[in-house]
Amino acid sequence: MIKESNLFQRFLVWRNKNIDQRTFVLLLSLVVGLISGMAGIVLKNTVFYVHYLLTKGFAAHSGNILYLVYPLIGILFTVIYVRVFVKDKIGHGITRVLFAISQNNSHIKPHNNYTSMIASTITVAFGGSVGLEAPIVTTGSSIGSNLGRLFNMDYRTLTLLIGCGATGAIAGIFKAPIAAIIFTLEVLMLDLTMASLIPLLISAVAAASLSYFFMGKDVLFQYTAAFPFELRNIPFYVLLGVISGFVSLYFNRTNEFIESKFVKIKNITLRLVIGGLGVSLLVYLFPPLYGEGYDTLANILNGKGMDIVTGSHFYSWKNDIFLYLGFIIIILVVKVVAMSFTTGAGGVGGVFAPSLFVGGITGFALTKIINNFTLLKLPESNFTLAGMAGVMAGVMQAPLTAIFLIAEITGGYQFFVPIMITATISYLTIHYFEPHGIYTKRLASKNQLITHNKDRAVLTRLKIDNLIETNFSIVSPDATLADLVKVVSLSQRNVFPVVDSNNYFHGVVFINDIRHIIFKTEMYENTYVRNLMFMPDTKVEMGETMEDVAQKFNDTQHYNLPVLQDGKYIGFVSRANVFSSYRKLLKEFSAE
């Protein structure tokens, strides 16, 4: 171990002498892209084959009793794994990545390099109704963060490497490098500069190339365009966009409501039983809810939409359009419930795949209704794709990611315009009701979110603990003017905090306020500090964010503000010091 440590230190010395920082970051982005891409490939294939082995030979014309136990078993194993081996929370992975960037100096715990992968594999392969994308993004981001920390990278570089890991993960699992970059910029990253874009490109290309090498040319859905885009269908894409926006709102609100109810259940066993049995029952009744649901979407896109009812007790419903539409709408509605029950019970997975599933079903259901009850004939596959983009754009509030992802995973850009229409309208619709997407809402509600607002990002990085100045001479409220004059003669500041023997803050004395009496010796013994001080109208409490402090400086125009903790004096924070530190960090953020 000692030899390995010495060897690594020698490598660091050699690297500092021979490889400049910019080049080394590019090399790290390549390594992060390859590792995170491979992680995505391993995760996707492991889940596929486990799922295949578990469901091989299931009857197509009736329900399968094992659906009643598989999801429960998967969630049980996941909970045991997390509580016994991980001993840390690993759910809501992308939210945790955002939290690390916002509040934890872009430090992600090393166990996230693999724990999310293992837990999500167990959950999804056994039928948990969630996706694999959030766990793999967490894995890739953790790889980037920890590799950067290994080489003592600064915050800006660590954040960039987190982005590279997320990009590589998405590019590897979807073989969609452009969408991966846009996802990182739209959801995770703080700023877009060439210094950040090039490493992201390297990670995306490395991961996608690796994915093509191991998994071939086929994209997620083997889909060949059969129906061209027609201008006369634009009103229906707009309609689908509005519907997708409201479906997205339902998706987010329902997920938030159900998970909040599970949080109130303190007994872990009870939570597991309720959630696990709930998911199992839903999957048993509606097999398309099993796992990610991509098989169902692939069948719809390839003209096999009637196969949705395969393996369920409702197989005969395919012969009655009303019952069949009822089945479709039911799985659209309960997919969110199944997803929320899965995560609420302790399963690990994300909303990426469920949002695509719900979106695809939304577009398919709309065309089925129009085609069967009007004289119009809309292409089912086209509207399924547009629906996928619409709901994903609404749920995540990331329209560009949705547009490019759907274009890439379906192997082309033939339907770029209708996808753009539906995704944009959906985003605008939900944004009217919800200002934040599903990943960012939890942090935004706690004021812990860094967005693309560079000003707020820099202020968030500043910590009041590091800006407190303590070289102010304190005086007692019971001190006389003579005592105060002695303190003034030895001080280099013009502000004097008034503090009692228990360190409680009583106010301040400004030199300008006593200048007219400072030389009146006849007042020295009969004038007390308590009669000369005043309590500032604005104070700062320890723990306040620098965004709040900056707002106080802006509102009051004061140059110094006292910092207190439970009424006790700590020091002062100055406008000049804050501004100087802000400029220094801003320069680091904007470095090319």
N, C-alpha and C positions, 0 to 999 in steps of 0.2 A: 504493500500500500504506500509506503514511504517513497519507494522508487518510482511508483506511478505518479505520485504527487510531484516529485522533483522533475520527472520527465515532462509533465504538463506545464510546470512553471518555466522550464527551459523553452518549451514550445511557445508560450506566451511572450517570452523575451525575444525569441526569434521572429515571431509574428510582428511585434511592435517595430522591429528594425527593418523588416523586409516587405511587409504588406501594409499599405495605407488603410485607413479606416473605411473609406468608401468601398474599396475593392473587397475588403474582408466582409463587409455587410452583404455585398452581392454574393459572395461565396456562401455565407450563412443562409441567405434566402434560397439558394439552390438546394442546400442540404435539408433545410426545413421543408421545402416543397416536395422533395423526394420522400422524406420520411412520412410526412402527413398524407401524401398521396398513397403511399403503400399501406398506411393505416386504414385509409378509406377502402381500398381494394380488399384488404383482409376482412374488414368488418362486413362489407357487403356480401362477400362470398360465403363467409361463415354463417351469416343469418340465412342466406338463400338455401344452403345445403341442409342446415338443421331444420328449417321450415319444411323442406322437401321430404326429409326422412320422417318427420312427425306426421305429415298429412298424406303421405303416399298411400294410395289405395282407397281413399275415402270415397264413399258412394256419391254419385252425382245427383241422384233423384230424391234424396231424403237427407234429413239431418244426421249429423255424426256426433255421437255422445261424447267423444273425446274433446270436442270443443268446449264442453262444460268444465273441464278440468285443466286443460293446457294453459290458458291465461293465468289462472289462479296459481298454478305450480310455478310458472315463470316469474310472477311477481313475488311469490314467496321466496324463491331462490335469490332473486335480486335483493330483497330486503335483508335476507340473511347475509349475503355477500357484503352489502354496504355497511351493515351494523357490526358485523364480526371482523371483517378484514379492512374495510376502508375507514370506518369510524369518522366519517365526514359527510356533509351534504354534497351531493353531486348532481342533483336535479336542476332544471332550468339552466342548462349549460351556457347558452349564449348570454343570458342575463348575468351570469356569474363572470363571464369574460368581460362584459361591459363594466361590471363593478370593479374588476381588477384594474382595468384601465383608468376608471374614474377615481377610485378611492384607495387602491393598494399598489400604487407605483408600477402597475403592469406586472406584478408578481403573481403567478399562479402556482399553486402547490404542485410539487413534482408528481404526486400520485395521479394527477389528472392526465398524465401521459398515457395511461392505460385503463384506469378504473371506469371511466365513462364508456369505453369500448366494451369492456367485459359485461358491465351491468346492462347496457342497452342490447347487447347480443342476446342475453338471457331473456330480457323482457320481450323484445320484438319477435324473436324466433319462436317463442311459445305462444304468440298471438296477442301480446299487448298492443293496443290500437294506437301506436305512436310511431314516430319516424326516427331514423338513424342520423339525420343530418346535424341536429344540435349536438349530440354526443361526439360526433367526429370533428365538428368545429371546435368543441372544447378540447378535444385531444390535440388537434393541430395547433391551436393557440397555446396550449400548455407546452408543447414541444418547442415552439418558437420562444416563449418566455423563458423557459428553463435553459435552453441552449444559449440564449443571450446572456442570462445571468452567469452561466458558466464562464463566459468570456468577459464578464464585468462590463457589460454594455450599459449605457445611460438609459434614462426613462424613454426618451424619444425613439431610440433604436429598439428597445424592448417592445414598445408599442408597435413599431413597424414589423418586427419579427412575429408578434402575435397575429398581425394582419396577414403575413406571409403564410403562417400555419393554417389560418382559417381559409385562405385562398387555395392552398394546396389540398386541403381536405375536401372542399366543395368541388374543385376541379377533378380530383381523383375519383370521387364517388359518383359524379354525374358526367364526367368527361365534358365539362362545360367551362373552359378556362375564362372566357369573357364574362360570363355570368358570375363566376367565382370572384373575379376582381371587382366587379360592380357591387356584389354583395358585401365585400369587405369595406369598400369605400362608402357604401350607402348605410350600412348598419353599424360597423365597428370603428372605422378610422376617424381620426380627428381632422386631417387636412389632406389635400391633394396637391402634391408637388412632384416634380420629376424625380426627386430623391426618394420618394416613396413608391412611385408608379413602376419604376424599373425593377426593383426587387419583387414587387407583386407579380409583374409579368413573368419574371424568371421562375418564381414558385408555381405559378399557374401552368406554364408550359411544361415544367419538369413533372408535375403531378399528372397532368393530362397525358403526356407522352408515356409515362409509366403505366397509366391505366389502359391506354390503347395497346401497349405491348403485352400486358397480361390478360386483357379481357376482349381484345379484338376491336373491330371497327364499329360494331353495333352499339348504338346509343341506348339509353334506358328504354325507350319505346321503339320497337322496330316498325316504323310507320312510313308508309309511302303516300304522298299526297295524291288524292283521287279527285278532289273538288277544288277548283280555282277560287280565288277571292273574287266576289262579285260586288260591285258598288251598290246594287239594290238591297244588299243585306246589311248595309251600315246601320240603319235604324235599329235592327235587331241586336247588333253588337253593342250599340249604345244602351239598349234596354237590358241586355245581359250585364253590362257594366254597372248599372244602377242596382239590379238584383244582387249582383256579386258584392256590391258595397254593403247592402243590408245583411246579406248572408255572413259577410266578414264581421259585421257588428254583432250579429247573433253568436258567431264563433267565439269572439273575444269575451263578450259579456258572459256567455254560458260557462266558458272555461274558468273565468275569474270567479264566478259565483260558486261553482261546484268545488273548486280547489279551496276556496275560503271555508266552505263547510267541512271539508276534510281536515283542514288545519285545526279546527276547533275540537276534533276528536283526538284527545290526548293519548288514549290507549292504542298503542301501535298494532296490537293483534286485532282489535275491533276494526281499525282503519283498513287493515289488510283484508280482513274477511269481507267487509262491506264492499270495498273497491274491487277486490279480486273476483268475488262472486258476481258482482254487477257486470264487469267486463265479460266474464265467462258466459253469463246468460245472454248478453247481447250478441256475442260472437256465435254462440250456438244457434240463436234465432236468425242472425244475419251474418253468414260467413264472410261476405266482402269486408267486414270490419276487422278481420284477422290481420294483424301486423300492419304493414305500411299501406297496403291496398293498391300497389302499382299493377298487380296482375289484372285487377278489375278495370283500371284505366286503359291498360294495353288492349284488353278485349273490346272495349268500347271504340277505341281508335281504329281497330282493325275490323270493325263491322260485326262484332260478336256481342253486342250489348245485351242480348237476351240471356247470355250466360251468367249474368249477374246473380240470377236466382239459383244457379247450380250449387248443389250441396246443402240446400236449405229445405225446411219443411214446406216452403212456399214455392216449390219448383213448378207446380201446376199453374201458378199465377201467370206464367209467361204466355199463356194462351188467352188471357183476358186483359185487354189494354188498361182498363181501369184499375184492376188489381195490381198489374205490373207497375203502373205509374205510382200507385200507392206504396209499393215496395221500394221504389227508387227514392221517393220523397222521405220515407221513413229512415233509410240508411243515411240520407243526407243530414237529417236532423240528429240522429242518434250517434253519428260518428264523433261529434264533438263530446257527447256524453261519455262514450266509451274511452276516448282519449283522456278526458279529465279524470275519470275513474281510475284509469291506469296509473297516471302520475300521482293522483291523490292517495292511492293505496301504497305507493312506494316504488312503482316501476320507474324506469329511467328511459326517457326518449323525448323527442321534440315535436313541434307543431308544423315543421316544414312539410313532411309527407301528408299529414292529415289535411292541411290547407289545400294542397294540390288535389287530394282525393275529393274533398268537398266541392272544390271549384269545378273539377271535371264532371262530377255528378250533377252539379247545378246547370252547367251548359248542356249536358245530355238531356236532362229532364225538360229544359225549356224547349229544345228542338222536338222532343217526343210529343210534348203537348201541342205545339204549333203544327207539326206535321200530321198529327192524328185528328185535330179538331178544326183545321182550316184547310184551305186549298193550296197553301204554300208548302214548299219542300225545302227545308233548310238542311245543309250538310251537317250531320251529327258530329263527325270527327272535328270539323273546323270549330264548332261552338264548344265542344269539349275542351279543346286546347285553349280557346279564349277564356272559358270559364276557369280553367286552372290558373291562368295568369291573373284573372280578375280577383279571385278570392285570395290568392297568395299576396298580391299587391295590397289588398285591403287589410288582411290579417297582420302582415309584417310592416305595412306602410312603407314598402320598398318597391315602387312600381318598375324601376329600371331593372332590378334583379329579376322580377317576375317575367318581364318582357324577354330579356335575353336568355333566361334559363329555359323557358318554354321553346324558344326558337332553336336553342342548341340541342336540347335533349330529344327533340323530335327530328333532328337531322337537317334542318334547313330554315330558311327565312321566308318561305312562300307566303306565310300568313302574318307577316310582321305588322302590317297596317291594322288588321282587325284585333290582333293581340294588344297593340298599343292603345287602340280606342277603348277596349274593354278594361284594360288595366288602369288607364288614366281615369276613366269615369268612376271605376270602383274606388280608387284611392281618394278622389275628390268627394265621393259620397260618404265614406266612413270618416274622412278627416273632419267633416262638418260636425260629427258627434264625438269623435275621439281624436285628440291631438297627437296621441302616441300609439305606436304599434305594440304588439303583444310582448316583444322582447324588452322594450324600453319603458313601458308603463310602470312597472314595479319600482324601478330606480327613479323615474321622474316624480312619482308620488312622494318619495323620500328626499327629493332634491339632490340625488346622488348621480345624476346622469350628465355625462359630457357629450355634447352633440358636436355638429360641425362648426359651432360657434367658437372660433378660436379664442376670442376674448374670455369667454366663460371657461374654456379649457385651461387657459393659462392661470386664471384666478383660482381654479380648483386645485391646481398643482401647488399653489402657494399655501403655506401653513402658518397660521398666526404664531405658533410656538417659536418659529424661527425668526420672527420679525419684531419680537418684543424688545424694547430698549429699557434697561434698568439703571442707567447712569443718571437718574434724577434724584436730587437730594430731597429727602422727605423731612417734614416738620410735624410736630405734634399740635393738635388743636388747642392745647393748653399752653403752648409756647408764647412768649412775649414778642413784641416787635423787635426787641434787642436780640433775642435768640434768632429770629428770622433773618435779621441783618447779618449776623455771623454766618448763617448757612448760605446766604446770597453771596457773600464775599468769597466763599470757597467753591461755589458751583459754576459750571460752564453752561448751564441751561437757564432759561428764563421762565420755566414752569416748575412749581414746587407742590408735589402731592402732599395732602394733609392726611396723616395716618396715625391712628392711636396705638397704644401699647400692644393691642391684640391684632394689629395689622389691618384693622378695618378702615376702609376708605371713607373720608368725610368730605373731601372736596379738593380744590386746588387754589393756589395763589399765583397770580401772574405778576411778574416784575413790573409791568407797565401800570398795574393797578395800585402799586404801593410806591411808585417812584416819587410822588409828591410829598410823601411823609418819611421817606427812608432816612432823611438827614435831620428830622425833627427829634432830637434826643430827648426832649421833654415828654415825648409820647412813648418812649421805649418800654417803660415798666408798666404802664397802665393800659396798653393796647395789646390785645391778644389775637392770635392767629384765627381763632374761631370767628372773630368779628371781621376778618379781612378775606376769608376764603369764600368761595361759592361752589355749588355743586354743578358740574358740567351737565348740559342738557342731553348729551349723548355719551354713552359708555359702551365698551365692548366686553362681552363675556367670553371667557376661555371656552373654546369649542365652536365658536361661531365660524362660519365659512368666510373666506376672503371675499367672496362675492357680496356677502352682507356687509362686511367692513368697508369695501369699496363704495357700496351704496350709501353708507353713513357719511363717508368723506364727501361724497358728491352732494348729499342733501344738506350738510351742515357747513361745508367749506372750511372746516377746522383743519389745522395742521397737525395736531396731536390729539389722540383719543386715549383715555385711561383704560387699561385692561384689568378686569376684576374676575375673581372666582369666588362665588358665594359671598360677595360683598367685601372680600379681602383684596388688598392692593397687590397687583403682580408687576405692573410696569406700564409703559406707554407704547403705542404703535403710531408711527409717524407717516404722514402722506408721502414724504420724500423717500423714506425707506421702502415703502410699498411700491412706489412708482419705479424705483431703481431695480428692485427684484423682479417686478413685472416685465420691464424691458429686457432684462437678462434672459428670463424664461422665454419671452416672445421670440427672441433671437434664436434660441435653441429650437423652438418649434418650427421656425420658418427656414432653418438652415437647409441649403440645397446640397 
